[in-house]
Amino acid sequence: MPDSVPAGAQSRRRALPIDTFDNRTGGDALFRAVGHPLACEPARALATRLRSAGRVAVYDPFGAFATLTALQDFSGVRFAGLYGRDARHLGRRVGEWSVEPVSSIAASRATCVFVTAFDADPLVAQVRHWLPDGAEVITLDAMRIPEAMLTDKKRYLSTYNFVTNLVLFCEGPDRHTRMVSANYWAGYGARNVRAWFRLFSAGGEALASWDEALAEGVCGFTVDSRDVAARFGLGAFEGQLFVHMIDVSGHDVLKYALDFWSDSELTCTHDANPWPSDFYAGIPAPDSGEKVRVWVQNCHSCAIPADGVRFAPMGTEAWVPMKAEIPAFGMRAVEMGELLPNVVWPKQIEMDAGKYVVRPRYEVERGGKRHVAHANVERSDLAADPDIATLGPRFGKGFILSAPILPLSEYQSVALPTPMARGQATLPLVARFYDAAGTPAGERFLGNLPRTHELCVTADGLDLPSGYGHMELSYDFRDGGGGDGWIHALFRYRRRGGFAHGADTSFGSHIFNTALVFKNEPQSYIGRPPGLTTRLFLRLGNDGVDAMCHLIYPASTPWHAASDTALELHDSRGQKIAEAKIAIPCSGSRLWRASEIFSANDLSGAGNGGYVLIRDRTCRLFGYHGLSAPDGRFSLDHMFGF
């Protein structure tokens, strides 16, 4: 435990009262709607109007009042009571108010009724006869974003109207940023897809806003920090890029790959989950000679208070706040070595984010080199599932978390299992190692690890005839413990020979390639399980670096002897230029670079924004993408599919 824990830091403070993502109900659009950058000015006008309206009774039919007043400033409004209609809400306290039935709202003698709902006309009509005589009615429709920004114009709080995300975005002489994604919505019939962007500085100032029409078809699109700086006459900046997708279908999440590069770094990271969470984990404590800083990105229209985000050594409740406020849509880097000076690798750090931030990035600096990786959502809704321990031989290895073992002669590959649920007290795990040909290369029982463990698993010393392969973490209950299906690990890769550059990545487990179904596994991106096919997106390199990919064929039970994998090279308009086929042995892997698969002419024809679509209709592959530079810089992170 650090010596500097301030008094009261161990107590749990309340997170933002907003609903974000729930595995049972999916995403919630309310917090995105009332906290959208384009809703802020209408919200200020609405608050001014309410302040001059006299006594204001609130009719809150869906329980939106707490979220609204948390994200926007309604101070100074003379509220005269809070009223609802849902029996589950009645009697609940929201701030200083207790929710009363709307049938008694006339007793408030309010001069104004504020209906905290969008598409509110039918709701007002239902209760009009209950309202105080002569009361003015004002609704949340006064703070809608422009109609042209909406995909589903019939239902304002449709998640398709708020397909938004935040991107850590930096530009300067020693760092450039590139976001790469694809118009995968076109594959589900979407047409005229557009993107609206707003760039915020670290202080929350709006630096630039613009929109772009995406080409028709499943095309790639890129946002480069150098282009943005030149287009808007900006100097160096560190900040966030807010992205809002319009006229989409099929997916209500924006996925992207994010690259950082300069002479001292070449890193990539996955998209940020677009819903803020209570907790994040998988943040490494700094190793000797390292600095680890976490970028705390405020995704809301309200400030984060100085104690609104806290950090603690994993497995403890020794929370230490970040000590400084962050303005709306602002961000700052928090040095873990300064905040938790006695916590060092291989210890891990947990983040109590209070629903203020989307999945954060952390940055590791060592020997003048640096790389960026992401933390993961630490779930509060999971408990150990006793059924997992009873799956038995029919499900073989069951849940599998797979990760590359990069060529042993050039890289060190290390895994650090990470607790990724608040109730996860133990991690009963086994590590298995495989050559690229699918040949088993060893097994190590890790035990029933405590939440505070510091056990790393290294691939050093393995006999891999191919020179590389992959590792798998699975449950092993021989020493007891429980499993929740949420195995995670931080995978760390370092160049050998004293070269300081490295990469971190992390992900979670699934059941792979079995016809049997356990609850929602094997997971499918679309439709019901089992998910037994592959569609992955690989963006190409640029600026003299090569795209690389490590595809793994994990199988919980024996499956097809080899994959039938197509690598389709597309240009930025989505047109297929070339195709190659590869076969990966079951329980094997394939590490390849774009320049090894496709000709220089074809890669040149793909151009900026070109990509490779990885398709397999016979099995589910798990992939890691990266970049490789001639001077030894490299990056690695897990891929996304759609």
C-alpha positions in Angstrom: 0.0 0.0 0.0 1.4 3.4 -0.9 2.5 5.6 2.0 0.7 8.7 0.6 -2.9 7.5 0.8 -4.8 10.7 1.9 -7.4 10.4 4.7 -10.7 9.2 3.3 -9.2 8.0 0.0 -10.3 4.5 0.7 -14.0 5.4 0.9 -16.1 4.8 -2.3 -17.4 8.1 -3.7 -20.4 8.2 -6.0 -20.0 7.9 -9.7 -21.8 10.0 -12.2 -25.5 9.0 -12.1 -25.8 7.9 -15.7 -26.7 4.7 -17.4 -24.2 3.6 -20.1 -23.7 0.1 -21.3 -25.4 -3.0 -19.9 -25.0 -6.5 -21.4 -28.7 -7.1 -20.9 -30.0 -3.9 -22.5 -27.1 -2.7 -24.7 -26.1 0.9 -25.0 -28.0 3.9 -23.5 -28.3 6.9 -25.7 -29.5 9.4 -23.1 -26.1 10.4 -21.7 -24.8 10.9 -25.2 -27.8 13.0 -26.2 -27.7 15.4 -23.3 -23.9 15.6 -23.2 -23.3 15.9 -26.9 -21.0 18.8 -27.9 -23.8 20.2 -30.1 -26.3 19.9 -27.2 -24.3 22.2 -24.9 -25.3 25.5 -26.3 -29.0 24.6 -26.5 -28.7 23.3 -22.9 -27.4 26.6 -21.7 -30.3 28.4 -23.5 -32.7 25.9 -21.9 -31.3 26.5 -18.4 -31.5 30.3 -18.9 -35.2 29.9 -20.0 -36.0 27.8 -16.9 -34.3 30.2 -14.5 -36.7 32.9 -15.7 -39.8 30.7 -15.6 -40.5 31.0 -11.9 -41.4 27.8 -10.0 -40.5 24.8 -12.1 -42.0 21.3 -11.5 -40.1 18.5 -13.2 -42.0 15.6 -14.8 -39.4 12.9 -15.2 -41.2 9.9 -16.9 -38.1 7.9 -17.6 -35.8 8.9 -14.8 -33.6 11.2 -16.9 -33.4 14.1 -14.5 -30.3 12.8 -12.6 -28.3 12.3 -15.8 -29.4 15.6 -17.2 -28.4 17.7 -14.2 -25.1 15.8 -13.8 -24.0 16.6 -17.3 -25.4 20.1 -17.8 -25.6 23.1 -15.5 -29.1 23.8 -14.3 -28.1 25.6 -11.1 -30.2 28.6 -10.2 -33.5 27.0 -11.5 -36.2 27.2 -8.8 -37.4 23.6 -8.9 -40.7 23.0 -7.1 -40.7 19.2 -7.1 -39.9 16.1 -9.0 -42.6 13.9 -10.4 -42.7 10.5 -12.2 -44.9 7.8 -13.4 -42.9 4.6 -13.0 -43.7 2.7 -9.8 -40.1 1.8 -9.4 -39.1 5.5 -9.3 -41.7 6.7 -6.9 -40.2 7.6 -3.5 -36.6 7.5 -4.9 -34.5 10.4 -3.9 -32.7 12.4 -6.6 -30.6 15.1 -5.0 -32.8 17.0 -2.6 -36.0 15.7 -4.2 -38.1 12.6 -3.6 -40.1 11.4 -6.7 -43.8 12.0 -6.3 -46.5 10.6 -8.6 -47.3 12.8 -11.6 -51.0 12.7 -10.6 -50.1 15.1 -7.7 -48.1 17.6 -9.8 -50.8 20.3 -9.6 -50.1 20.6 -5.9 -46.7 22.1 -6.7 -48.4 25.3 -7.9 -45.6 25.6 -10.5 -45.6 28.2 -13.2 -43.6 25.9 -15.5 -43.5 22.2 -16.0 -40.2 20.8 -17.3 -40.6 17.5 -19.0 -37.3 15.7 -19.0 -37.9 13.6 -22.2 -37.3 13.9 -25.9 -40.1 13.2 -28.4 -42.2 14.6 -25.6 -45.5 15.7 -27.2 -47.4 12.4 -26.5 -46.1 12.3 -23.0 -47.3 15.9 -22.3 -50.7 15.0 -23.9 -51.1 12.1 -21.5 -50.8 14.2 -18.4 -52.0 17.6 -19.6 -55.1 17.4 -17.3 -52.9 16.9 -14.2 -50.7 19.9 -14.8 -51.1 23.2 -12.8 -53.4 25.6 -14.5 -51.7 28.0 -16.8 -48.3 26.3 -16.4 -45.9 26.7 -19.3 -44.5 23.4 -20.6 -40.9 23.0 -21.7 -39.3 19.7 -22.8 -35.9 18.3 -23.6 -36.8 18.7 -27.3 -35.5 22.3 -26.8 -31.9 20.9 -26.7 -32.0 18.5 -29.6 -28.9 18.4 -31.9 -29.6 19.4 -35.5 -32.0 17.2 -37.4 -29.4 16.6 -40.2 -27.2 14.8 -37.6 -29.9 12.1 -36.9 -30.0 8.7 -38.5 -33.4 7.6 -37.0 -35.5 10.7 -37.3 -38.6 8.9 -35.7 -36.9 8.1 -32.4 -34.5 10.7 -31.0 -32.9 8.4 -28.4 -32.2 5.6 -30.9 -28.6 4.4 -30.4 -28.2 4.9 -34.2 -28.5 8.6 -33.6 -25.5 8.7 -31.3 -22.9 6.5 -32.9 -20.1 8.5 -31.3 -16.6 7.9 -30.0 -13.6 9.8 -28.7 -10.1 9.5 -30.1 -6.9 10.5 -28.3 -5.5 12.8 -31.0 -2.1 14.5 -30.9 0.1 16.4 -33.4 3.6 18.0 -33.1 7.1 17.6 -34.3 7.6 14.5 -32.1 4.2 12.8 -32.5 1.6 12.2 -35.2 -1.7 10.4 -34.9 -3.8 8.5 -37.4 -7.3 7.1 -36.9 -8.3 4.5 -39.5 -11.7 2.9 -39.8 -14.0 1.6 -42.5 -17.5 2.2 -43.7 -18.6 -1.2 -42.5 -22.2 0.1 -42.2 -22.4 0.0 -46.0 -22.2 -3.8 -45.7 -25.6 -3.6 -43.9 -27.3 -1.5 -46.5 -26.3 2.0 -45.3 -26.0 4.7 -47.9 -24.7 8.3 -47.7 -22.8 7.7 -44.5 -21.2 10.8 -43.1 -18.9 11.6 -40.2 -18.9 14.8 -38.1 -15.8 15.7 -36.2 -14.9 18.2 -33.5 -11.3 18.5 -32.2 -10.9 19.5 -28.6 -7.7 20.7 -26.9 -6.5 19.2 -23.7 -8.1 22.2 -22.0 -11.5 21.3 -23.6 -11.4 24.2 -26.1 -13.0 23.4 -29.5 -10.1 23.8 -32.0 -11.9 22.7 -35.2 -15.2 21.2 -36.5 -15.9 19.6 -39.9 -17.8 16.9 -41.6 -17.0 14.4 -44.3 -19.0 12.2 -46.6 -17.7 8.6 -46.8 -17.4 6.9 -50.2 -20.2 4.4 -50.9 -19.4 0.7 -50.2 -17.2 -0.8 -47.5 -14.4 1.7 -47.9 -11.7 2.8 -45.6 -11.4 6.3 -44.1 -8.5 8.0 -42.4 -8.1 11.1 -40.2 -4.5 12.2 -40.0 -3.4 14.7 -37.4 -1.0 16.3 -39.9 -3.8 16.9 -42.4 -6.1 18.4 -39.7 -3.3 20.7 -38.5 -2.7 21.9 -42.0 -6.3 22.3 -42.9 -7.2 24.5 -39.9 -3.9 26.2 -39.4 -3.2 24.6 -36.1 0.1 24.3 -34.4 1.0 21.4 -32.1 -1.9 20.0 -30.1 -2.8 17.3 -27.7 -6.5 16.6 -27.3 -9.5 14.6 -28.2 -11.3 14.0 -31.5 -15.0 13.6 -31.1 -16.6 11.6 -34.0 -20.3 11.3 -34.7 -21.4 8.9 -37.5 -24.6 9.7 -39.4 -26.9 7.5 -41.6 -25.5 4.2 -40.4 -27.1 0.8 -40.0 -26.2 -2.7 -38.7 -23.7 -1.5 -36.0 -24.2 1.3 -33.4 -20.6 1.4 -32.4 -17.7 3.2 -34.2 -14.6 1.0 -34.3 -11.2 2.2 -35.3 -7.5 1.5 -35.2 -5.3 4.3 -33.8 -1.7 4.8 -34.7 1.0 7.0 -33.1 4.3 7.5 -34.8 7.5 9.5 -34.8 11.2 8.8 -34.7 10.8 7.6 -31.1 7.6 5.6 -31.4 5.4 3.4 -33.6 2.3 2.2 -31.7 -1.2 1.2 -32.4 -4.2 0.7 -30.2 -7.8 -0.4 -30.6 -10.9 1.8 -30.4 -12.1 3.2 -27.2 -15.4 1.6 -26.0 -17.8 4.5 -26.5 -19.5 4.0 -23.1 -17.8 5.3 -19.9 -17.4 2.7 -17.2 -17.0 2.8 -13.4 -13.7 0.9 -13.4 -10.8 0.0 -15.7 -7.9 -2.4 -15.1 -5.0 -3.9 -16.9 -2.8 -0.8 -16.4 0.8 -1.8 -15.7 2.8 -0.3 -12.9 6.1 1.2 -14.2 9.1 -1.1 -14.5 12.6 0.0 -13.6 13.5 2.9 -15.9 10.0 3.4 -17.1 7.4 6.0 -16.9 3.7 5.1 -17.2 1.1 7.8 -17.6 -2.6 7.3 -18.0 -4.4 9.7 -20.3 -7.6 10.6 -18.5 -10.0 11.7 -21.3 -13.2 13.5 -20.1 -15.9 12.3 -22.4 -18.6 14.6 -20.9 -19.9 18.1 -21.0 -19.3 18.5 -17.3 -15.9 18.8 -15.5 -14.3 15.9 -13.7 -13.6 17.0 -10.1 -10.1 16.6 -8.7 -11.2 13.4 -6.8 -13.5 12.2 -9.6 -10.9 9.7 -10.9 -8.8 7.6 -8.6 -6.1 4.9 -8.9 -5.1 2.0 -6.6 -2.8 -1.0 -6.7 -4.8 -4.0 -7.9 -6.4 -5.9 -5.1 -6.4 -3.1 -2.6 -8.8 -0.3 -1.8 -5.9 2.3 -1.3 -7.4 4.8 -3.7 -5.5 7.9 -4.6 -7.2 10.7 -6.5 -5.7 12.3 -9.5 -5.6 15.7 -7.7 -6.7 18.1 -10.4 -9.9 19.0 -12.1 -10.3 18.2 -15.9 -12.7 20.5 -17.8 -15.5 19.3 -20.1 -14.1 17.4 -23.1 -10.6 18.0 -21.7 -7.9 15.5 -20.8 -4.5 15.2 -19.1 -1.8 12.6 -18.5 -1.5 11.3 -14.9 1.9 9.9 -14.0 1.5 6.6 -12.2 5.0 6.8 -10.7 4.2 10.1 -9.0 0.7 9.1 -7.8 1.7 5.6 -6.6 5.4 5.8 -6.0 5.8 2.4 -4.4 3.9 0.4 -7.0 6.2 -1.2 -9.6 6.0 -3.9 -12.3 4.7 -6.6 -12.4 2.1 -5.1 -10.1 -1.0 -3.8 -11.7 -3.1 -0.6 -11.3 -6.9 -0.3 -11.1 -8.7 2.9 -12.1 -11.9 4.1 -10.5 -13.2 6.3 -13.3 -16.6 7.2 -12.0 -18.1 6.9 -15.5 -16.3 10.1 -16.5 -14.0 8.5 -19.2 -14.2 6.0 -22.0 -11.7 3.3 -22.1 -8.4 5.1 -21.4 -5.0 4.9 -23.0 -1.8 4.6 -21.1 1.6 5.5 -22.4 4.9 3.7 -21.5 8.2 5.6 -21.9 11.5 3.9 -21.6 15.0 4.7 -22.9 13.7 7.5 -25.1 11.1 5.3 -26.8 7.4 5.3 -26.0 4.3 3.4 -26.9 0.6 3.7 -26.2 -1.9 0.9 -25.2 -5.3 0.7 -23.7 -6.8 -0.4 -20.5 -10.0 -2.5 -20.4 -13.4 -2.2 -18.8 -13.4 -3.9 -15.4 -17.0 -5.2 -15.0 -19.1 -4.8 -11.9 -21.9 -7.0 -13.1 -20.1 -10.3 -13.1 -19.9 -13.1 -10.5 -18.2 -16.5 -10.7 -20.4 -18.9 -12.8 -20.3 -22.4 -11.3 -21.5 -23.8 -14.6 -18.1 -23.1 -16.2 -16.3 -25.6 -14.0 -18.8 -28.3 -15.1 -18.4 -27.9 -18.9 -16.1 -30.9 -19.0 -14.6 -32.6 -22.0 -17.4 -31.8 -24.4 -16.1 -28.2 -24.5 -12.5 -29.2 -24.4 -10.3 -26.2 -23.4 -13.5 -24.1 -23.0 -12.7 -20.4 -22.7 -9.5 -19.4 -24.4 -7.5 -16.2 -24.3 -4.9 -16.3 -27.1 -2.0 -14.0 -27.9 1.0 -14.1 -30.2 4.5 -15.4 -29.3 6.5 -13.2 -31.6 9.7 -14.6 -33.1 11.8 -15.7 -30.1 15.1 -14.6 -31.6 13.9 -11.0 -31.9 11.3 -10.4 -29.2 10.4 -11.3 -25.7 6.8 -12.2 -25.2 5.3 -11.9 -21.7 1.8 -12.4 -20.3 0.5 -10.9 -17.0 -3.0 -12.2 -16.1 -5.3 -9.3 -15.1 -8.4 -9.4 -12.9 -11.1 -7.8 -15.0 -14.2 -8.0 -12.8 -14.6 -6.3 -9.5 -15.8 -9.5 -7.8 -12.9 -11.6 -9.2 -11.0 -12.7 -6.2 -9.0 -15.5 -7.8 -7.8 -16.5 -11.3 -7.5 -20.4 -11.7 -5.5 -20.6 -14.9 -3.3 -22.8 -17.1 -1.0 -21.5 -19.9 -0.5 -23.6 -23.0 2.0 -22.8 -25.7 1.9 -23.8 -29.4 4.2 -23.6 -32.4 2.9 -21.8 -35.5 2.2 -25.3 -37.0 -0.2 -26.0 -34.2 2.1 -28.4 -32.3 1.9 -28.2 -28.5 5.1 -26.7 -27.1 4.4 -27.0 -23.4 1.9 -26.3 -20.6 2.2 -24.5 -17.3 -0.3 -24.6 -14.5 -0.4 -21.1 -13.0 -2.4 -22.0 -9.9 -5.4 -20.3 -8.3 -3.9 -16.8 -8.5 -5.0 -14.2 -6.0 -6.3 -10.8 -7.2 -3.0 -9.3 -6.0 -0.7 -11.7 -7.8 2.5 -10.6 -9.6 3.0 -13.7 -11.8 4.3 -13.1 -15.3 4.4 -15.9 -17.9 7.2 -15.7 -20.4 7.7 -17.6 -23.7 11.5 -17.6 -23.3 13.1 -21.1 -23.5 10.3 -22.7 -25.5 11.2 -25.0 -28.4 9.2 -23.6 -31.3 10.5 -25.1 -34.6 8.7 -22.3 -36.5 10.5 -19.7 -34.4 7.2 -18.2 -33.3 3.7 -19.3 -32.3 1.1 -18.4 -29.7 0.0 -18.9 -26.1 -3.4 -19.6 -24.6 -4.8 -19.0 -21.1 -7.7 -21.2 -20.0 -9.4 -22.1 -16.8 -8.0 -24.9 -14.6 -9.8 -25.6 -11.4 -7.6 -28.3 -9.9 -6.8 -25.9 -6.9 -10.3 -24.5 -6.7 -11.4 -21.0 -7.6 -14.1 -19.7 -9.8 -14.5 -18.5 -13.3 -16.7 -15.9 -14.9 -15.7 -16.3 -18.6 -13.8 -13.0 -18.4 -10.2 -14.1 -18.5 -7.9 -11.2 -19.4 -4.2 -10.6 -19.6 -1.8 -7.9 -20.4 0.6 -9.1 -23.1 3.9 -7.3 -23.3 6.4 -7.4 -26.2 10.0 -6.1 -26.2 12.7 -6.1 -28.8 15.8 -8.0 -27.7 19.3 -6.6 -27.9 18.8 -3.6 -25.7 16.4 -1.9 -28.1 14.0 0.0 -25.8 10.9 -0.1 -28.1 8.0 -2.3 -27.1 4.2 -2.9 -27.4 1.4 -3.8 -24.9 -1.9 -5.3 -25.7 -4.7 -6.9 -23.8 -8.0 -8.7 -24.4 -10.4 -11.2 -23.0 -11.4 -14.9 -23.5 -14.0 -16.6 -25.6 -15.0 -20.1 -26.5 -13.7 -20.8 -30.0 -14.6 -23.2 -32.8 -17.0 -25.7 -31.3 -20.5 -26.5 -32.5 -21.7 -26.6 -28.8 -23.1 -23.4 -27.3 -22.6 -22.2 -23.7 -24.8 -19.2 -23.1 -23.6 -16.6 -25.6 -20.4 -18.5 -26.6 -18.9 -19.0 -29.2 -19.6 -15.4 -29.6 -21.0 -14.0 -32.9 -20.7 -10.4 -34.0 -24.2 -10.6 -35.5 -26.9 -13.1 -34.8 -27.1 -16.0 -32.4 -24.1 -18.1 -31.3 -22.1 -20.0 -32.3 -19.8 -17.6 -34.1 -17.8 -19.8 -36.5 -16.6 -17.4 -39.2 -14.1 -14.5 -39.5 -14.2 -11.0 -40.8 -11.4 -8.8 -39.6 -10.1 -5.4 -40.6 -6.4 -4.7 -41.2 -5.4 -1.2 -42.1 -2.3 -0.8 -44.2 0.9 0.9 -43.2 2.1 4.3 -44.4 5.1 6.6 -44.2 7.5 3.7 -45.0 6.2 1.2 -42.5 4.7 -2.2 -43.2 1.4 -3.5 -41.9 1.8 -6.8 -40.0 -0.8 -9.3 -38.8 -0.6 -12.3 -36.4 -3.6 -14.6 -37.0 -4.3 -17.3 -34.5 -6.6 -20.3 -35.0 -7.7 -21.2 -31.4 -10.1 -24.2 -31.0 -11.8 -25.3 -27.8 -12.4 -28.7 -29.4 -10.9 -30.2 -32.5 -12.2 -28.3 -35.6 -11.2 -28.2 -39.3 -7.6 -29.3 -39.7 -6.7 -26.0 -41.3 -8.4 -22.7 -42.0 -9.4 -21.5 -45.4 -8.6 -17.9 -45.0 -8.9 -15.2 -47.7 -6.8 -12.0 -47.5 -8.6 -9.4 -49.7 -6.7 -6.2 -50.5 -9.0 -3.2 -51.0 -8.4 0.4 -52.0 -9.8 3.4 -50.1 -13.0 3.2 -52.2 -13.6 -0.4 -51.1 -12.7 -1.9 -54.5 -10.9 -5.3 -54.2 -7.5 -5.1 -55.9 -6.0 -8.5 -55.1 -6.7 -11.6 -53.0 -4.4 -14.3 -51.4 -5.3 -17.5 -49.6 -3.6 -18.9 -46.6 -4.2 -22.0 -44.5 -3.5 -21.9 -40.7 -3.3 -25.2 -38.9 -5.8 -25.8 -36.1 -4.3 -24.5 -32.8 -1.6 -22.8 -35.0 -0.9 -19.3 -36.2 0.5 -17.2 -39.0 2.6 -14.1 -38.7 2.7 -12.1 -42.0 3.4 -8.7 -43.4 1.4 -7.0 -46.2 4.6 -6.7 -48.3 5.1 -10.5 -48.1 1.6 -11.2 -49.4 0.9 -8.5 -51.9 3.0 -7.0 -54.6 4.4 -3.5 -54.4 2.2 -2.4 -57.3 -1.0 -3.7 -55.6 -0.1 -2.1 -52.3 0.6 1.2 -54.1 -2.7 0.9 -55.9 -4.5 0.5 -52.5 -3.2 3.9 -51.5 -3.8 5.8 -48.3 -6.9 4.4 -46.7 -6.4 1.0 -48.2 -7.0 -2.1 -46.1 -7.1 -5.9 -46.0 -10.3 -7.7 -45.2 -9.6 -11.1 -43.6 -12.4 -13.6 -44.3 -12.9 -17.2 -43.3 -16.2 -19.0 -43.5 -14.9 -22.2 -41.9 -13.6 -21.1 -38.5 -13.3 -18.2 -36.1 -9.8 -16.7 -36.1 -8.4 -14.2 -33.5 -6.1 -11.5 -34.9 -3.5 -9.0 -33.8 -2.5 -6.1 -36.1 0.5 -3.9 -36.0 3.1 -1.9 -37.9 6.8 -2.7 -38.5 9.5 -0.1 -39.4 12.9 -0.9 -40.9 14.6 0.6 -37.9 13.0 -1.9 -35.5 10.1 0.1 -34.2 6.9 -1.9 -34.2 3.4 -2.0 -32.8 0.8 -4.7 -31.9 -2.8 -4.7 -30.7 -5.8 -6.9 -31.1 -7.9 -6.4 -34.3 -11.6 -5.5 -34.7 -14.2 -7.2 -36.8 -17.6 -6.3 -38.0 
